[in-house]
Amino acid sequence: MTSCLLIVDDEPAIGIGLAAALQCDGRRIVVCRDLESAQIILENEPVTDILTDVKLSGSFRFEGLDFITEVIRVSPATRVILMTGHSSDELVAEAERRGADAILAKPFETDSLLPLLTAPSDTTPSSLTIVPTLDEVIEGGQLRPAFQPIVSLADGTTHGVESLARYRGGEPFVRPDLLFAYATRKRGVAALEAACIEETMRAVRALPPSSLIFMNVHPAALEGLGVVIALESAARRFGIDLSRVVLEITEQQEVKQSSALFEAIEHLRILGARFAFDDVGVAYSHLPLIERIRPEYLKISQLFGTRFEADPTHTKIVRNLVALAAEFSCAIIIEGVEDASTADAARELGIAFGQGWLFGRPADAPG
């Protein structure tokens, strides 16, 4: 079995130095500089060992101790080794009480650490992942969108494109869900959304000016002025008319119905932006929001859209969503269209638009 060592230290030199010293065949090493990214790794990889500093964001916080509790809850078989530059009897006692397997006082020799780690039992080539901070993701030039066409089912013409956030800097944030989960924990979703908007507006200059631009937006990010200002500013700078922009609000999380949210939406409407509700019916019911916001589009998730015609339950759900859209005078976009039979079935139900691999996979903008 390949062992996986997660190193957590806010000092890059320490984390990378330890990784270099501990690399060997059969051991995967992941280096994080904050607790939030370490939590993401722990929840998504089979981590065998964790080596974490006690203090990760200042002199008065002991996140490493709190992390032990989380590790035991999420992955009780994982070994946890704490390291600290300010060891004391009280700290050692508290670390042991919480379940730490060992505590090392800095500086220490690598030889004293090796017996505490899970020994690799295979010869898989070693691998090392340095997880970027959120600031590095946003400012590093590797945040570039991909675009997927949305087509008219009536004649196959392109109605618009959806901009999909993509981080090109490697694991783990090549997975957008993990990137946004990390940004949420760092309370940096608005900053990440603003960066995605900037890169989308930069890229769509190469697309036909008649093409609509669909962009996902975190509902909470709309409550502040940051995303609104970022959208206005980027559209002006790159010469994109906001009447081409459709902002997608997802149903996969609860939306706080605040006055700030509705004011932001109204402001964007005045500027010409339109709205869509994404993943309708998947999780949270936003019927009151649909009535209040009156989006131009409802998007049926690929969870229901892919091969829906072969599943009676999914067919019923799709029919109900089509009826819902008609009640609110919304156009339907069905996602997950992978073959012609699904496109034909959607067309027969009166669905106007489709999105999926049948029409094109996400790709970079031309040029």
C-alpha positions as CSV (number, residue, x, y, z in Angstrom):
1,M,0.0,0.0,0.0
2,T,1.2,3.5,-0.8
3,S,1.4,5.6,2.3
4,C,0.2,9.2,2.2
5,L,1.8,11.8,4.4
6,L,0.1,15.1,4.9
7,I,2.4,17.9,6.1
8,V,0.8,21.0,7.5
9,D,3.0,24.0,8.2
10,D,2.5,27.7,7.5
11,E,6.2,28.1,6.8
12,P,6.8,27.0,3.2
13,A,10.5,26.2,3.8
14,I,9.7,23.8,6.6
15,G,7.0,21.9,4.8
16,I,8.9,21.6,1.5
17,G,12.1,20.8,3.4
18,L,10.5,18.0,5.3
19,A,8.9,16.7,2.1
20,A,12.2,16.6,0.4
21,A,13.8,14.7,3.2
22,L,11.0,12.1,3.5
23,Q,10.4,11.4,-0.1
24,C,10.8,7.7,-1.1
25,D,9.1,5.1,-3.3
26,G,5.8,4.0,-1.9
27,R,5.1,7.4,-0.2
28,R,2.9,10.1,-1.5
29,I,3.4,13.5,0.2
30,V,1.0,16.4,0.3
31,V,2.1,19.8,1.8
32,C,-0.4,22.3,3.0
33,R,0.1,25.7,4.5
34,D,-3.2,26.2,6.2
35,L,-5.8,24.1,8.1
36,E,-8.5,24.6,5.5
37,S,-6.6,23.0,2.6
38,A,-5.5,20.2,5.0
39,Q,-9.1,19.5,5.8
40,I,-9.9,19.2,2.1
41,I,-7.1,16.7,1.6
42,L,-8.1,14.7,4.6
43,E,-11.7,14.4,3.4
44,N,-10.7,13.4,-0.1
45,E,-7.6,11.3,0.1
46,P,-6.7,8.1,2.1
47,V,-4.1,9.8,4.4
48,T,-2.1,7.5,6.5
49,D,0.0,10.0,8.5
50,I,-0.3,13.7,9.3
51,L,2.6,15.8,10.5
52,T,1.3,19.2,11.6
53,D,2.5,22.3,13.3
54,V,0.6,23.3,16.4
55,K,0.3,26.9,15.4
56,L,-0.7,27.7,11.9
57,S,-1.9,31.4,11.8
58,G,-0.4,33.3,14.7
59,S,1.0,33.1,18.2
60,F,-2.3,32.6,20.1
61,R,-4.1,29.9,18.1
62,F,-3.5,26.2,18.4
63,E,-5.1,24.9,15.2
64,G,-3.0,21.8,15.2
65,L,-4.6,20.6,18.4
66,D,-8.1,21.2,17.0
67,F,-7.1,19.3,13.9
68,I,-6.4,16.2,15.9
69,T,-10.1,16.1,16.9
70,E,-11.2,16.4,13.3
71,V,-8.7,13.7,12.1
72,I,-10.0,11.2,14.7
73,R,-13.6,11.9,13.5
74,V,-12.9,11.7,9.8
75,S,-10.1,9.2,9.6
76,P,-9.5,7.5,13.0
77,A,-6.8,5.2,11.6
78,T,-4.6,8.1,10.5
79,R,-1.5,8.7,12.7
80,V,-1.1,12.3,13.9
81,I,2.3,13.8,14.8
82,L,2.5,17.3,16.2
83,M,5.5,19.5,15.9
84,T,6.1,22.7,17.8
85,G,8.8,25.3,18.5
86,H,7.4,26.0,21.9
87,S,6.9,22.7,23.6
88,S,5.7,22.5,27.2
89,D,4.4,19.9,29.6
90,E,0.9,21.3,29.3
91,L,1.0,21.2,25.5
92,V,2.2,17.7,25.4
93,A,-0.4,16.6,27.9
94,E,-3.2,18.3,25.9
95,A,-1.9,16.8,22.6
96,E,-2.0,13.3,24.2
97,R,-5.4,13.9,25.7
98,R,-6.8,14.7,22.2
99,G,-5.2,11.6,20.7
100,A,-1.9,12.7,19.1
101,D,0.4,9.8,18.4
102,A,3.6,11.8,19.1
103,I,4.8,15.4,19.5
104,L,8.2,16.6,18.3
105,A,10.0,19.7,19.4
106,K,11.5,21.8,16.6
107,P,14.2,21.5,15.4
108,F,14.3,17.7,15.1
109,E,16.2,15.2,13.0
110,T,14.5,13.4,10.2
111,D,15.8,10.1,11.7
112,S,13.6,10.7,14.8
113,L,10.5,11.1,12.7
114,L,10.9,8.1,10.4
115,P,10.0,5.4,13.0
116,L,6.8,7.3,13.7
117,L,5.5,7.2,10.1
118,T,3.7,4.4,8.3
119,A,6.3,2.4,6.3
120,P,5.6,2.1,2.6
121,S,4.8,-1.4,1.5
122,D,5.1,-1.0,-2.2
123,T,7.5,0.5,-4.7
124,T,5.1,3.0,-6.4
125,P,7.2,6.0,-7.5
126,S,7.1,8.8,-4.9
127,S,4.9,11.9,-5.6
128,L,4.8,15.3,-4.1
129,T,1.9,17.8,-4.2
130,I,2.4,21.4,-2.9
131,V,-1.1,22.7,-2.3
132,P,-1.4,26.4,-3.2
133,T,-3.0,28.9,-0.9
134,L,-6.1,30.7,-2.0
135,D,-4.1,33.9,-2.8
136,E,-1.8,31.9,-5.0
137,V,-4.7,30.4,-6.9
138,I,-6.3,33.8,-7.5
139,E,-3.1,35.6,-8.3
140,G,-1.0,32.9,-10.0
141,G,-2.3,33.1,-13.5
142,Q,-3.5,29.5,-13.5
143,L,-7.2,30.3,-13.1
144,R,-8.6,30.1,-16.6
145,P,-12.1,29.0,-17.7
146,A,-13.3,26.4,-20.1
147,F,-16.4,26.9,-22.1
148,Q,-19.2,24.4,-23.0
149,P,-21.8,25.2,-25.6
150,I,-25.5,25.6,-24.9
151,V,-27.5,24.8,-28.1
152,S,-31.0,25.3,-29.5
153,L,-32.6,21.9,-29.7
154,A,-34.8,23.1,-32.6
155,D,-32.0,23.8,-35.0
156,G,-28.7,23.0,-33.3
157,T,-27.4,26.5,-33.3
158,T,-25.3,27.8,-30.4
159,H,-27.4,29.8,-28.0
160,G,-24.5,30.6,-25.6
161,V,-21.7,29.1,-23.6
162,E,-21.3,28.2,-20.0
163,S,-18.0,29.4,-18.4
164,L,-16.6,26.7,-16.1
165,A,-14.0,27.7,-13.5
166,R,-10.8,25.7,-14.1
167,Y,-7.5,25.9,-12.1
168,R,-4.7,24.7,-14.3
169,G,-2.0,24.5,-11.6
170,G,-2.4,20.9,-10.6
171,E,-3.9,18.8,-7.8
172,P,-6.1,19.1,-5.8
173,F,-7.8,22.2,-7.2
174,V,-8.2,20.9,-10.7
175,R,-11.5,19.7,-9.2
176,P,-13.6,22.9,-9.0
177,D,-15.8,21.5,-6.2
178,L,-12.7,21.2,-4.0
179,L,-11.5,24.7,-5.0
180,F,-14.8,26.3,-4.0
181,A,-15.1,24.2,-0.9
182,Y,-11.6,25.5,0.1
183,A,-12.6,29.1,-0.7
184,T,-15.7,28.7,1.3
185,R,-13.7,27.6,4.4
186,K,-11.3,30.5,3.9
187,R,-14.3,32.9,3.5
188,G,-12.8,33.9,0.2
189,V,-15.6,32.9,-2.2
190,A,-16.3,36.4,-3.3
191,A,-12.6,37.0,-4.2
192,L,-12.5,33.7,-6.1
193,E,-15.7,34.6,-7.9
194,A,-14.3,38.0,-8.9
195,A,-11.2,36.3,-10.2
196,C,-13.2,33.8,-12.3
197,I,-15.3,36.7,-13.7
198,E,-12.2,38.6,-14.7
199,E,-10.7,35.6,-16.5
200,T,-14.1,34.8,-18.2
201,M,-14.4,38.3,-19.5
202,R,-10.9,38.2,-20.7
203,A,-11.4,35.0,-22.6
204,V,-14.9,35.6,-24.2
205,R,-13.5,38.4,-26.3
206,A,-12.6,35.6,-28.7
207,L,-16.2,34.4,-28.9
208,P,-18.8,35.7,-31.3
209,P,-20.4,38.8,-29.9
210,S,-23.9,37.3,-30.3
211,S,-23.1,34.4,-27.9
212,L,-24.6,34.6,-24.4
213,I,-22.2,34.0,-21.5
214,F,-23.5,31.8,-18.6
215,M,-21.5,32.1,-15.4
216,N,-22.1,30.3,-12.1
217,V,-22.2,32.6,-9.1
218,H,-22.2,31.7,-5.4
219,P,-25.4,33.3,-4.0
220,A,-23.6,34.5,-0.9
221,A,-21.1,36.3,-3.1
222,L,-23.8,38.4,-4.6
223,E,-24.7,39.8,-1.2
224,G,-21.6,42.0,-1.1
225,L,-20.6,44.6,-3.6
226,G,-17.4,42.8,-4.6
227,V,-18.8,40.5,-7.3
228,V,-21.1,43.2,-8.7
229,I,-18.2,45.7,-9.0
230,A,-16.0,43.0,-10.4
231,L,-18.5,42.1,-13.1
232,E,-19.2,45.7,-14.0
233,S,-15.5,46.6,-14.1
234,A,-14.4,43.5,-16.1
235,A,-17.2,44.0,-18.6
236,R,-16.2,47.6,-19.2
237,R,-12.5,46.8,-19.4
238,F,-12.9,44.0,-22.0
239,G,-15.8,45.6,-23.9
240,I,-18.4,42.9,-23.0
241,D,-22.0,44.1,-23.0
242,L,-23.7,42.9,-19.8
243,S,-26.8,42.0,-21.8
244,R,-24.8,39.0,-22.9
245,V,-24.3,37.8,-19.3
246,V,-26.5,35.2,-17.6
247,L,-25.7,34.5,-14.0
248,E,-26.5,31.0,-12.8
249,I,-27.7,30.6,-9.2
250,T,-27.4,27.0,-8.0
251,E,-29.9,25.0,-6.0
252,Q,-27.3,22.8,-4.4
253,Q,-27.0,25.1,-1.4
254,E,-29.4,27.1,0.6
255,V,-29.8,30.7,-0.5
256,K,-30.2,33.3,2.2
257,Q,-32.9,35.6,1.1
258,S,-31.5,39.0,2.2
259,S,-32.3,42.5,1.1
260,A,-28.6,42.8,0.0
261,L,-29.0,39.8,-2.4
262,F,-32.2,41.2,-4.0
263,E,-30.6,44.7,-4.3
264,A,-27.6,43.2,-6.1
265,I,-29.8,41.3,-8.4
266,E,-31.9,44.3,-9.2
267,H,-28.8,46.4,-9.9
268,L,-27.4,43.8,-12.3
269,R,-30.8,43.5,-14.0
270,I,-30.7,47.3,-14.6
271,L,-27.3,46.9,-16.2
272,G,-28.7,44.2,-18.5
273,A,-27.6,41.0,-16.9
274,R,-30.0,38.0,-16.9
275,F,-30.4,35.1,-14.4
276,A,-30.7,31.3,-14.5
277,F,-31.4,28.8,-11.7
278,D,-29.0,25.9,-12.0
279,D,-29.6,22.3,-10.8
280,V,-33.3,22.9,-10.2
281,G,-34.8,20.2,-8.1
282,V,-31.6,18.6,-6.9
283,A,-31.5,19.8,-3.3
284,Y,-32.9,23.0,-1.9
285,S,-36.3,24.2,-3.2
286,H,-36.1,27.7,-4.4
287,L,-39.7,28.2,-5.5
288,P,-40.1,31.5,-3.6
289,L,-36.8,32.7,-5.1
290,I,-37.9,31.8,-8.6
291,E,-41.1,33.8,-8.1
292,R,-39.1,36.8,-6.6
293,I,-36.2,36.8,-9.1
294,R,-38.0,35.6,-12.2
295,P,-35.0,34.1,-13.9
296,E,-35.0,33.8,-17.7
297,Y,-33.8,30.2,-17.6
298,L,-34.2,27.1,-15.4
299,K,-31.4,24.4,-15.8
300,I,-32.2,20.8,-15.3
301,S,-29.2,19.0,-13.7
302,Q,-27.5,16.3,-15.6
303,L,-28.4,14.1,-12.6
304,F,-31.9,14.0,-14.1
305,G,-31.0,15.0,-17.7
306,T,-28.7,12.3,-18.8
307,R,-30.7,9.5,-20.4
308,F,-33.8,10.7,-18.7
309,E,-36.0,9.2,-21.4
310,A,-34.9,5.7,-20.3
311,D,-35.9,6.2,-16.6
312,P,-39.6,6.7,-15.8
313,T,-38.9,8.5,-12.6
314,H,-36.5,11.0,-14.2
315,T,-38.9,11.5,-17.1
316,K,-41.6,12.4,-14.6
317,I,-39.2,14.9,-12.9
318,V,-38.3,16.5,-16.2
319,R,-41.9,16.8,-17.2
320,N,-42.7,18.5,-13.9
321,L,-39.8,20.9,-14.2
322,V,-41.0,21.8,-17.8
323,A,-44.4,22.6,-16.4
324,L,-42.8,24.7,-13.6
325,A,-40.8,26.6,-16.1
326,A,-44.0,27.3,-18.2
327,E,-45.7,28.7,-15.0
328,F,-42.9,31.2,-14.6
329,S,-42.3,31.9,-18.3
330,C,-38.8,30.5,-18.1
331,A,-36.9,28.7,-20.9
332,I,-35.5,25.3,-20.0
333,I,-31.9,24.2,-20.5
334,I,-31.4,20.5,-20.0
335,E,-27.9,19.4,-19.0
336,G,-26.1,16.1,-19.5
337,V,-27.3,15.5,-23.1
338,E,-25.0,12.8,-24.3
339,D,-26.8,11.2,-27.2
340,A,-29.4,12.0,-29.8
341,S,-32.1,10.0,-28.2
342,T,-32.0,12.3,-25.1
343,A,-32.0,15.4,-27.3
344,D,-35.0,14.1,-29.3
345,A,-36.9,13.3,-26.1
346,A,-36.2,16.7,-24.7
347,R,-37.3,18.4,-27.9
348,E,-40.6,16.5,-27.8
349,L,-41.3,17.8,-24.3
350,G,-40.8,21.3,-25.6
351,I,-37.4,21.9,-24.0
352,A,-35.7,24.8,-25.9
353,F,-32.0,24.3,-25.1
354,G,-29.5,21.5,-24.3
355,Q,-26.0,21.2,-22.9
356,G,-23.8,18.2,-22.8
357,W,-21.2,16.0,-24.5
358,L,-23.4,15.5,-27.6
359,F,-22.9,19.2,-28.4
360,G,-19.4,19.6,-27.1
361,R,-17.1,19.1,-24.1
362,P,-15.7,22.0,-22.1
363,A,-12.8,23.6,-24.0
364,D,-10.7,26.7,-24.0
365,A,-11.9,29.7,-25.9
366,P,-10.4,30.0,-29.4
367,G,-7.3,32.0,-29.8
